[in-house]
Amino acid sequence: MYKKGVYNIVANEPLTHDVWRMVLEGDTKWIKRPGQFVNIELEGLYLRRPISICDWDASTITIIYKVVGRGTEQMRCMQAGEKLDVLTGLGNGFNPDVECEKPLLVGGGVGVPPLYNLAKNLLVQGRKVSVVLGFNTASELFYVDEFRKLGADVYVSTADGSMGVKGFVTDAIRESAIDFDYFYSCGPLPMLKALCDCCEQDGELSFEERMGCGFGACMGCSCKTLTGNKRICKEGPVMKRAEIIW
């Protein structure tokens, strides 16, 4: 179930040169699981912009977005006190109640934010949480300290070797010999496939996809699975590893 509402912008601030964090104040009761997303209407643009939820509480939603086009550039220029028309509670999210003791969370670039609330949830349950965050270069890093403050073991990879392990998230997993019995991941498709190729453990993957409506009506973001076509915005964005057809 999703809900449309008007949300107040409480804060909008840069984390890096092109990654921003926005805090919205409004109704959050429609958000049920980490990994769900919001769909934001922006003036003059036909399609809403889907943005994953980083964190939420009783009255606020925190989102993190990368400035890559007209929509996110428009968001970057917004100020506290402005209002946004938002669809919230979209997508099915991660399942934090899976039976595991040592979950691994793997995020690449703007796939990092939806893992933050998931890490909080898993740590509250007493799990030993490891987090691998992948970026292109050190200047793009964000939320590394935030994950550490939660109490997770955090590992970083950068493609150019300027911070952490040189290479990709899979290199960090191998070189750090991380012990885990289940994984959750969000990031670009090549990263998700590489992760599945290198790991025997079961897990869940959150897919990034261009969307039309955001709630399953247009079928524009369908993908093939072992049980037929599924909509990334509705049955996803989170899907189980075992059902994915690469």
N, C-alpha and C positions, 0 to 999 in steps of 0.2 A: 504494500500500500504506500503510495506517495502522496504528498500534499503540496499545494501551491500556496505561497505566502509572500508577503513583503518583509524584507529583512533590513535592518539598519546596519550600516558599516560602522563598526567600532574602531577598527584600526586597519591600516594598509601600509605595509612597510617592506623594504627590500631585505632579503637574506643574502643575495649575491647581486651581481650586476644585472641579471635578468630573471632571477627567481624571487617572487614576492609572497608574503604571507598576509592574508586578509582574515579578519575576525568579523563574523556577522552575528547580530543579535536578533533572536526570534524563536519561533517554535521548533524544538528539537525532538519532540516525542516520536516522530515518525522514523527516526534513525534507530535501527535495531542492532546493527552489527558493524564492526570495523570493516572497511573496504567498500562501503556504499559511497554514492556520489550525489552531488547536487547538479542541477542544470539551470544555468543563469541566463536570463533574458537581458540583452544589451541593446540600447537605443540604436536604430538604424541598421541592425543586422537581423537577417531572416531567421537563422538557426540559433538556438540557445547554445551556450558553451558548457559542456560537461566537465566538472572538476571534482576530483576525489576528495573525500573528507579526511583531513589529517587527525582532527580531534574534535570532541564536543562535550558539553556539559548540559546542565539543566536549561540554560538560556542562550548559549553561544555555540557557533560552529566555526572551527578554524580550517581554512583551506590554504593550500600552497600551490601556486601556479607559475609557469614559466612564460615569459613574454615572447611569443612566437608569431603573432599575427595581429589583425585588426581588433579582434575581440579582447585578447589579453592586454594589448596596448591600451585599449579603452579602460580596462579594469585598473591598470597600473596608475592611471591619472586620477582615479577616484579618491575622494577624501572622506574622512570620518564624518558621519552625519548624513551622508547620502544614502539612498535606499535602492534596493535591488529586488526585482521580481524573481523568485527562486522556486524551482521544484526540488523538494528534498525527500530523502528516504528512498532514493532510487537504487536499483541493483540488489543483488542478494548478499554480497559481502563474504568475508571469511568466516569460518566456523572455529571459534576459539575453544570450543569444548571437545575437540578431538582428543582421544586418549593418547597422550604422549608426555614424556618427561623432559625432553631436551629439544624443543622446537628451534628451527633455524629460520630466520627471516631474511630474505634477500631482496634488496631494492636497487634499481638502477635509475639514476637521474630523478625525473619527476615521478618515478614509481616508488620513491622512498616515502612520501607523506602518508599513504593509507596504512603503512605498517606501524606507524607511531602509536595509535590507539590500540592496535592489536597487541603490541609489545606490553603496553600498560596492563591490558586485560590478562595476558598470559602470566605476567609477573605477579599480579595480585593472586592468581591461582596457585602460586608457588612453583611454577615451572622454571627451569634453568634456560634462559633465553640467550641465544647468540644471534647477532645481527651482522650481516655483510652488506655494506653500502658501496655501490660502484659509481664512479664518475669519470669524466674524460681527463680532468686535470684538477690540481689542488684548489684553484680559484673558484671551482664550481661546487665545492663541498658545502653542505648545509645539514643541520640537525644531527650531526655526529655527537656533539656534546649533549644534546637533549636525550638521545637514546642512552648514553652513558649515565646520565643523571637518574634515569629510571632504574638503573641497576643491571642493564643488559651488558653482555660481553660484546664489544663492537670491533669489527674489522673493516678496513677500508681498502679499496683497490682503485687505482687510477690508470687509465690507458697509457699515459706518458710517464708513469712512475714518479711523479712529483710528490705523491703522498701515499703512504701505505704500500701495499703490494703492487708491483708493476704488472699491468695486465687487466684481466676482467674479473668479475665476481667469482667465476669458477676457479681462477688461479688462486684467489685469496682462500677459498674453501680448501683447496688441495694443500697449499703451502702452510696454512695454519692448522691443518689436520683437525678441523672442527668436528666434534662428536655430536651428532644429532640423530633423532629418530623420526622426524617429520619436518616438512618445510612449507613455508608460505612465501610467495614471491610476487612482485609486481615490477614491471618494466617493459622495455621494448621486446618484440617477438623474438629476435635472434638471441637475446639474453635468456628468455624463458626456455627456448629450445635447447640451448647449450647447457642450461642447468639440469634439464631432464636427461640429457645425454650423459652427464657426468655423475648423476646421483641415482642410487638404487632405491632410496627411500620414497615413500609415498608423499604426496603433498597437494597443495592448492596453488593455482596460478591466477593472477588478475591480469586481464588482457586490456591493452590500450587500443581503442578503435574509434574511428570517426562515426558520429551518431547523428541521426536526424531528430527524431522525437525524444528519445531518451527513456521511453517507458514501454516499448515493445509494439507500438502500433504500425510503424512504417516498414519493419523488417529490413531496414537498411544496413544493419550491423550484424547480420547472421553469419555464423561460421559452422563448419562441419564437425560433428563429434561422432562417437561410436553409436550414439542413440539418436542420430539425426541432426538436422539443423537446429542450432540454438542461437538466440539473440544475446549479444554481448551486454546490451543494456538491461535485459530482463532476467534471463536465466543466468547471465553473468553479472558483472564482469569477472567474477571468481568462478573458476571451474576446477574440478578434480583432475589431477594428472592423468588418471587412468582413462578418462573419457576423451582426451584430446587426440585428434588426427592431425599429425604434422604434415 
